[in-house]
Amino acid sequence: MRSRTGAFIALSFLWAVFPAFPQESFRAVIAGTVPVSQGNTEGASVSLFIVDSALVVLDGEVRFIRGVELELSSPQNYLPHRGSLALAVYGELDHAPADGIADVRARQIFLEPIPNKIQAVYQIPVRQRHGLRTSPYVSVLPVTPLSSFPLLFRVMPVIKGLPDEVEALRFTLTVKPILSDEGAVRVAFRYPNNLPDKPFTLLIDDELIDPPDEERVLREGRHNLVILSNDYRNENRVFMVERGQILELTVNLQDPTPLVIFEAPENARVFFDNAPVDPGEPLPVEPGAHEVRFQLSDYAVVKPLFVQKGKTYRVSMSVDMTVTESD
């Protein structure tokens, strides 16, 4: 029987000399299918015995996923048997097998003895510019992004005559997405009934968005939206984009007719260009020069007001009392 150390050296040599394995056919025991979704950052787990496999699939939208992280947790009682088991990752499957025993044809893209530690972490790129790096704590597998998915993760013995206690070992595979620092915004617009479908310009972070309802991928964080128009009110607002999320933002386009809102004491009368108005109700007015008068009994205050298109003005009158004490 080959020693465990010999098995470890042999596997390492094979991987170094033959990094690209041909497709092969084999029978696998599929213990479960693990979906990877950008909406489930916590990931999902499946238990594996030494002859089990798990199918890793990308579920739904993947544009905010830059990689997939696989964390293999070994039981404590595996450590005395280190070197007797290996993990293998297969891609380019001829089909996605269901749970249970399945005949599979695939290409082996990674083979390594299970490390001599309780947890081993592997990362698999999903995009070309993924930015993932191998470190003492993480191994980045040499996988062609996207084209190899779904993947088959397999635990397999590398020596014969394993004791019963090894066959009873249960490993845990946890799979989670590695998200990019991006999200997206999708802007919808509501038009005033009297001004449907008039032209306007949408800027996000000073960049023109054309067409304006086009979805925009942005870095997570704070962003600025500006609307410029001759037919609607100009608008400037701030919004936040979260990592891996699509923000649905609705903008109510507003009539650019200027509005004046009056605030006055209860007994005061308000006149706009010598016409009485009701305080509290927004008054649509024409741009240009106007006059406002507040009348309280015999006391009147008259002020000029110059109104600009697309602006809202609040005009108020307050009555106060000042008490001054001196020696």
ROMAR-785106 format. One record per residue (C-alpha): residue in one letter; x, y, z. Coordinates in nm, 4 decimals. Example, Ala and Ser with C-alpha at 12.3 -4.5 7.8 and 13.67 -1.06 7.14 Angstrom:
BEGIN
{'A',{1.2300,-0.4500,0.7800}},
{'S',{1.3670,-0.1060,0.7140}},
//
This chain:
BEGIN
{'M',{0.0000,0.0000,0.0000}},
{'R',{0.1278,0.3446,-0.0882}},
{'S',{0.2028,0.5619,0.2125}},
{'R',{0.0013,0.8776,0.2793}},
{'T',{0.3105,1.0905,0.2261}},
{'G',{0.3716,0.9173,-0.1032}},
{'A',{0.0130,0.9823,-0.2100}},
{'F',{0.0501,1.3508,-0.1263}},
{'I',{0.3728,1.3813,-0.3302}},
{'A',{0.2209,1.1905,-0.6229}},
{'L',{-0.0874,1.4160,-0.6376}},
{'S',{0.1218,1.7310,-0.6137}},
{'F',{0.3485,1.6057,-0.8930}},
{'L',{0.0545,1.5223,-1.1179}},
{'W',{-0.0955,1.8674,-1.0693}},
{'A',{0.2354,2.0405,-1.1403}},
{'V',{0.3118,1.8366,-1.4531}},
{'F',{-0.0382,1.7969,-1.5972}},
{'P',{-0.2323,2.1116,-1.5002}},
{'A',{-0.4875,2.0621,-1.7798}},
{'F',{-0.6663,1.7276,-1.7511}},
{'P',{-0.8656,1.5753,-2.0388}},
{'Q',{-1.2364,1.5122,-2.0032}},
{'E',{-1.3206,1.1894,-1.8245}},
{'S',{-1.6295,0.9864,-1.7485}},
{'F',{-1.7034,0.8687,-1.3962}},
{'R',{-1.9863,0.7826,-1.1610}},
{'A',{-2.0549,1.0307,-0.8824}},
{'V',{-2.2773,1.0421,-0.5783}},
{'I',{-2.4375,1.3877,-0.5842}},
{'A',{-2.5100,1.4802,-0.2234}},
{'G',{-2.6696,1.8121,-0.3145}},
{'T',{-2.6821,2.1101,-0.5460}},
{'V',{-2.5578,2.4407,-0.4043}},
{'P',{-2.6870,2.7539,-0.5845}},
{'V',{-2.4760,3.0691,-0.5784}},
{'S',{-2.6778,3.3892,-0.5919}},
{'Q',{-2.5784,3.7522,-0.5541}},
{'G',{-2.8875,3.7961,-0.3382}},
{'N',{-2.7693,3.5377,-0.0834}},
{'T',{-2.4400,3.6640,0.0534}},
{'E',{-2.4485,3.4154,0.3428}},
{'G',{-2.4246,3.1264,0.0982}},
{'A',{-2.5386,2.7672,0.1452}},
{'S',{-2.3862,2.4458,0.2819}},
{'V',{-2.3941,2.0739,0.2079}},
{'S',{-2.2538,1.7738,0.4011}},
{'L',{-2.0209,1.5327,0.2227}},
{'F',{-1.8861,1.1865,0.3021}},
{'I',{-1.5638,1.0646,0.1407}},
{'V',{-1.7332,0.9437,-0.1794}},
{'D',{-1.9755,1.2355,-0.2168}},
{'S',{-1.9884,1.5219,-0.4641}},
{'A',{-2.1670,1.8575,-0.4680}},
{'L',{-2.2866,2.0497,-0.7722}},
{'V',{-2.2152,2.4256,-0.7604}},
{'V',{-2.4378,2.6299,-0.9920}},
{'L',{-2.4749,3.0013,-1.0600}},
{'D',{-2.8320,3.1050,-0.9911}},
{'G',{-2.9831,3.4074,-1.1655}},
{'E',{-2.8063,3.7377,-1.2193}},
{'V',{-2.4247,3.7147,-1.1931}},
{'R',{-2.2944,4.0533,-1.3084}},
{'F',{-2.2154,4.1659,-0.9524}},
{'I',{-2.0416,3.8372,-0.8662}},
{'R',{-1.6668,3.8363,-0.9260}},
{'G',{-1.6036,3.4952,-0.7764}},
{'V',{-1.7343,3.1981,-0.5791}},
{'E',{-1.5864,3.0997,-0.2437}},
{'L',{-1.5739,2.7349,-0.1354}},
{'E',{-1.4987,2.6625,0.2292}},
{'L',{-1.4337,2.2992,0.3184}},
{'S',{-1.4596,2.2229,0.6905}},
{'S',{-1.3034,1.8969,0.8042}},
{'P',{-1.3928,1.7116,1.1259}},
{'Q',{-1.1324,1.6987,1.4017}},
{'N',{-1.0890,1.3233,1.3716}},
{'Y',{-0.9725,1.3550,1.0105}},
{'L',{-0.6353,1.4989,1.1112}},
{'P',{-0.4757,1.1598,1.2033}},
{'H',{-0.5658,1.0416,0.8503}},
{'R',{-0.4349,1.3428,0.6590}},
{'G',{-0.3112,1.2615,0.3106}},
{'S',{-0.5639,0.9831,0.2611}},
{'L',{-0.8309,1.1997,0.0942}},
{'A',{-0.8244,1.4551,-0.1847}},
{'L',{-1.0650,1.7094,-0.3197}},
{'A',{-1.1238,1.7533,-0.6899}},
{'V',{-1.3103,2.0191,-0.8854}},
{'Y',{-1.4574,1.9425,-1.2274}},
{'G',{-1.5867,2.1799,-1.4921}},
{'E',{-1.7294,2.1627,-1.8425}},
{'L',{-1.9875,1.9045,-1.7352}},
{'D',{-2.1849,1.7396,-2.0127}},
{'H',{-2.5007,1.7975,-1.8064}},
{'A',{-2.6114,1.9125,-1.4621}},
{'P',{-2.6802,1.5871,-1.2745}},
{'A',{-2.9610,1.5516,-1.0238}},
{'D',{-2.9052,1.4439,-0.6633}},
{'G',{-2.8178,1.0766,-0.6241}},
{'I',{-2.5943,0.8485,-0.8292}},
{'A',{-2.5121,0.9947,-1.1701}},
{'D',{-2.2822,0.9216,-1.4626}},
{'V',{-2.0871,1.2364,-1.5427}},
{'R',{-1.8460,1.3419,-1.8123}},
{'A',{-1.6355,1.6452,-1.7164}},
{'R',{-1.2901,1.7965,-1.7117}},
{'Q',{-1.0890,1.7978,-1.3905}},
{'I',{-0.9624,2.1496,-1.3274}},
{'F',{-0.8210,2.1108,-0.9778}},
{'L',{-0.6887,1.8254,-0.7645}},
{'E',{-0.5307,1.8556,-0.4210}},
{'P',{-0.5004,1.6499,-0.1010}},
{'I',{-0.7327,1.7855,0.1657}},
{'P',{-0.5111,2.0262,0.3633}},
{'N',{-0.3943,1.9472,0.7117}},
{'K',{-0.6268,2.2005,0.8720}},
{'I',{-0.9840,2.2240,0.9872}},
{'Q',{-1.0884,2.4783,0.7236}},
{'A',{-0.9622,2.5236,0.3691}},
{'V',{-1.0847,2.8136,0.1529}},
{'Y',{-1.0838,2.8183,-0.2271}},
{'Q',{-1.1992,3.0946,-0.4585}},
{'I',{-1.3142,3.0496,-0.8179}},
{'P',{-1.3232,3.3493,-1.0559}},
{'V',{-1.6454,3.4269,-1.2393}},
{'R',{-1.5257,3.7254,-1.4442}},
{'Q',{-1.2049,3.7988,-1.6320}},
{'R',{-1.0952,4.0938,-1.4181}},
{'H',{-1.1781,3.9382,-1.0847}},
{'G',{-0.8955,4.0744,-0.8665}},
{'L',{-0.8779,3.7526,-0.6581}},
{'R',{-0.5358,3.6616,-0.5206}},
{'T',{-0.3926,3.3470,-0.3643}},
{'S',{-0.2674,3.3943,-0.0076}},
{'P',{-0.1610,3.1686,0.2829}},
{'Y',{-0.5315,3.1499,0.3734}},
{'V',{-0.7025,3.1324,0.0320}},
{'S',{-0.6284,2.9405,-0.2882}},
{'V',{-0.7578,3.0853,-0.6157}},
{'L',{-0.8322,2.8017,-0.8566}},
{'P',{-0.7149,2.8268,-1.2186}},
{'V',{-1.0627,2.8299,-1.3710}},
{'T',{-1.1734,3.0017,-1.6906}},
{'P',{-1.4446,3.2412,-1.5683}},
{'L',{-1.8059,3.1381,-1.6292}},
{'S',{-1.7300,2.8843,-1.9026}},
{'S',{-1.6578,2.6054,-1.6526}},
{'F',{-1.9827,2.6372,-1.4532}},
{'P',{-2.1614,2.4422,-1.3217}},
{'L',{-1.8820,2.2857,-1.1166}},
{'L',{-1.8622,1.9498,-0.9459}},
{'F',{-1.6835,1.9459,-0.6096}},
{'R',{-1.5737,1.5958,-0.5114}},
{'V',{-1.4189,1.4341,-0.2040}},
{'M',{-1.2311,1.1161,-0.2953}},
{'P',{-0.9879,0.8656,-0.1353}},
{'V',{-0.6317,0.8437,-0.2699}},
{'I',{-0.5236,0.5276,-0.0857}},
{'K',{-0.6831,0.1889,-0.0442}},
{'G',{-0.7928,0.0166,0.2697}},
{'L',{-0.9296,0.3167,0.4564}},
{'P',{-1.0598,0.2346,0.8056}},
{'D',{-1.4320,0.2518,0.8752}},
{'E',{-1.3932,0.5667,1.0833}},
{'V',{-1.2656,0.7563,0.7761}},
{'E',{-1.5614,0.6396,0.5685}},
{'A',{-1.7900,0.7797,0.8386}},
{'L',{-1.6283,1.1241,0.8377}},
{'R',{-1.8596,1.4075,0.7432}},
{'F',{-1.7201,1.7200,0.5764}},
{'T',{-1.9090,2.0456,0.5259}},
{'L',{-1.8847,2.2478,0.2064}},
{'T',{-2.0061,2.6087,0.2288}},
{'V',{-2.0435,2.8053,-0.0940}},
{'K',{-2.0998,3.1809,-0.1110}},
{'P',{-2.0672,3.4570,-0.3708}},
{'I',{-1.7815,3.7071,-0.3737}},
{'L',{-1.9479,4.0325,-0.4721}},
{'S',{-1.7886,4.3208,-0.6555}},
{'D',{-1.8133,4.6686,-0.5048}},
{'E',{-2.0884,4.7582,-0.7515}},
{'G',{-2.4624,4.7972,-0.7690}},
{'A',{-2.6996,4.9560,-1.0183}},
{'V',{-2.9701,5.2195,-1.0419}},
{'R',{-3.2757,5.2142,-1.2642}},
{'V',{-3.4655,5.5440,-1.2863}},
{'A',{-3.8364,5.5676,-1.3729}},
{'F',{-4.0151,5.8962,-1.4432}},
{'R',{-4.3656,6.0235,-1.3752}},
{'Y',{-4.4842,6.3113,-1.5908}},
{'P',{-4.7262,6.5932,-1.5030}},
{'N',{-5.0641,6.5418,-1.6715}},
{'N',{-5.0375,6.8754,-1.8534}},
{'L',{-4.6776,6.8156,-1.9721}},
{'P',{-4.6376,6.4571,-2.0953}},
{'D',{-4.3206,6.3421,-2.2734}},
{'K',{-4.1329,6.6706,-2.2845}},
{'P',{-3.7528,6.6525,-2.3304}},
{'F',{-3.5108,6.6600,-2.0374}},
{'T',{-3.1492,6.5691,-1.9625}},
{'L',{-3.0479,6.3201,-1.6936}},
{'L',{-2.6992,6.3342,-1.5419}},
{'I',{-2.5634,6.0867,-1.2869}},
{'D',{-2.2327,6.1921,-1.1329}},
{'D',{-2.2051,6.4507,-1.4149}},
{'E',{-2.2316,6.1827,-1.6851}},
{'L',{-2.5117,6.1939,-1.9409}},
{'I',{-2.7522,5.8967,-1.9250}},
{'D',{-2.9150,5.8454,-2.2629}},
{'P',{-3.1743,5.7025,-2.2778}},
{'P',{-3.2577,5.8252,-1.9261}},
{'D',{-3.4346,5.5032,-1.8237}},
{'E',{-3.1237,5.2968,-1.9028}},
{'E',{-2.9964,5.0912,-1.6096}},
{'R',{-2.6633,5.2213,-1.4813}},
{'V',{-2.3991,5.0129,-1.3002}},
{'L',{-2.2286,5.2187,-1.0275}},
{'R',{-1.9861,5.1759,-0.7424}},
{'E',{-2.1491,5.1231,-0.4064}},
{'G',{-2.1972,5.4431,-0.2107}},
{'R',{-2.3282,5.7937,-0.2600}},
{'H',{-2.4187,5.9331,-0.6036}},
{'N',{-2.5735,6.2495,-0.7446}},
{'L',{-2.8647,6.2798,-0.9893}},
{'V',{-2.9421,6.5989,-1.1821}},
{'I',{-3.2349,6.6720,-1.4151}},
{'L',{-3.2104,6.9691,-1.6528}},
{'S',{-3.5056,7.0797,-1.8660}},
{'N',{-3.6792,7.3786,-2.0163}},
{'D',{-4.0159,7.2092,-1.9666}},
{'Y',{-3.9819,7.0590,-1.6169}},
{'R',{-3.8331,7.1780,-1.2930}},
{'N',{-3.4616,7.1204,-1.2583}},
{'E',{-3.3797,6.8725,-0.9855}},
{'N',{-3.0726,6.7718,-0.7871}},
{'R',{-3.0841,6.4792,-0.5495}},
{'V',{-2.8516,6.2298,-0.3782}},
{'F',{-2.9060,5.8530,-0.3717}},
{'M',{-2.7191,5.5515,-0.2310}},
{'V',{-2.6221,5.2349,-0.4199}},
{'E',{-2.5693,4.9137,-0.2218}},
{'R',{-2.3312,4.6362,-0.3188}},
{'G',{-2.4945,4.3773,-0.5430}},
{'Q',{-2.8324,4.5539,-0.5365}},
{'I',{-3.0413,4.7295,-0.8025}},
{'L',{-3.1990,5.0527,-0.6795}},
{'E',{-3.5387,5.1326,-0.8319}},
{'L',{-3.5617,5.5125,-0.8202}},
{'T',{-3.8748,5.7064,-0.9215}},
{'V',{-3.8547,6.0757,-1.0105}},
{'N',{-4.1684,6.2865,-1.0292}},
{'L',{-4.1104,6.5442,-1.3016}},
{'Q',{-4.2753,6.8697,-1.2032}},
{'D',{-4.4373,7.1570,-1.3850}},
{'P',{-4.1852,7.4475,-1.3909}},
{'T',{-4.4524,7.7108,-1.3201}},
{'P',{-4.3312,7.9103,-1.0169}},
{'L',{-4.5207,7.8624,-0.6913}},
{'V',{-4.5645,8.1093,-0.4066}},
{'I',{-4.6753,7.9949,-0.0623}},
{'F',{-4.7925,8.2552,0.1909}},
{'E',{-4.7797,8.2298,0.5703}},
{'A',{-4.9526,8.4932,0.7822}},
{'P',{-5.1139,8.5466,1.1243}},
{'E',{-5.4763,8.4354,1.1558}},
{'N',{-5.6326,8.7818,1.1189}},
{'A',{-5.4070,8.9000,0.8389}},
{'R',{-5.5157,8.9416,0.4783}},
{'V',{-5.2757,8.8634,0.1938}},
{'F',{-5.2713,9.0303,-0.1489}},
{'F',{-5.0653,8.9283,-0.4507}},
{'D',{-5.0526,9.2000,-0.7162}},
{'N',{-5.3494,9.3588,-0.5314}},
{'A',{-5.5594,9.0400,-0.5606}},
{'P',{-5.6539,8.8604,-0.2360}},
{'V',{-5.5099,8.5091,-0.1911}},
{'D',{-5.5496,8.2315,0.0645}},
{'P',{-5.2461,8.1707,0.2892}},
{'G',{-5.1177,7.8130,0.2939}},
{'E',{-5.2234,7.7194,-0.0607}},
{'P',{-4.9449,7.7173,-0.3262}},
{'L',{-5.0205,7.9863,-0.5833}},
{'P',{-4.9002,7.9315,-0.9443}},
{'V',{-4.7701,8.2611,-1.0832}},
{'E',{-4.5956,8.3947,-1.3921}},
{'P',{-4.2199,8.4599,-1.3793}},
{'G',{-4.1228,8.8228,-1.3333}},
{'A',{-4.1765,9.1114,-1.0903}},
{'H',{-4.4705,9.1029,-0.8475}},
{'E',{-4.5903,9.2724,-0.5297}},
{'V',{-4.6992,9.1130,-0.2016}},
{'R',{-4.9020,9.2934,0.0647}},
{'F',{-4.9893,9.1762,0.4133}},
{'Q',{-5.2758,9.3676,0.5768}},
{'L',{-5.3375,9.3396,0.9501}},
{'S',{-5.6125,9.5862,1.0544}},
{'D',{-5.4659,9.9297,0.9756}},
{'Y',{-5.1130,9.7955,0.9517}},
{'A',{-4.9749,9.6914,0.6093}},
{'V',{-4.6458,9.5531,0.4871}},
{'V',{-4.5662,9.5721,0.1158}},
{'K',{-4.2728,9.3917,-0.0452}},
{'P',{-4.1627,9.3383,-0.4065}},
{'L',{-4.1041,8.9788,-0.5208}},
{'F',{-3.9156,8.8727,-0.8324}},
{'V',{-4.0151,8.5216,-0.9402}},
{'Q',{-3.8076,8.2871,-1.1547}},
{'K',{-3.9234,7.9872,-1.3577}},
{'G',{-3.9066,7.6510,-1.1788}},
{'K',{-3.8767,7.8023,-0.8292}},
{'T',{-4.0963,7.7834,-0.5186}},
{'Y',{-4.1169,8.0823,-0.2839}},
{'R',{-4.2383,8.0953,0.0738}},
{'V',{-4.3466,8.4418,0.1898}},
{'S',{-4.4323,8.4860,0.5585}},
{'M',{-4.5318,8.7627,0.7958}},
{'S',{-4.4574,8.7345,1.1637}},
{'V',{-4.5606,8.9608,1.4521}},
{'D',{-4.3239,8.9667,1.7453}},
{'M',{-4.2685,9.1677,2.0652}},
{'T',{-3.9301,9.2808,2.1938}},
{'V',{-3.8716,9.3717,2.5622}},
{'T',{-3.5563,9.5610,2.6538}},
{'E',{-3.4506,9.6266,3.0090}},
{'S',{-3.2104,9.9035,3.1066}},
{'D',{-3.0858,10.0624,3.4304}},
//
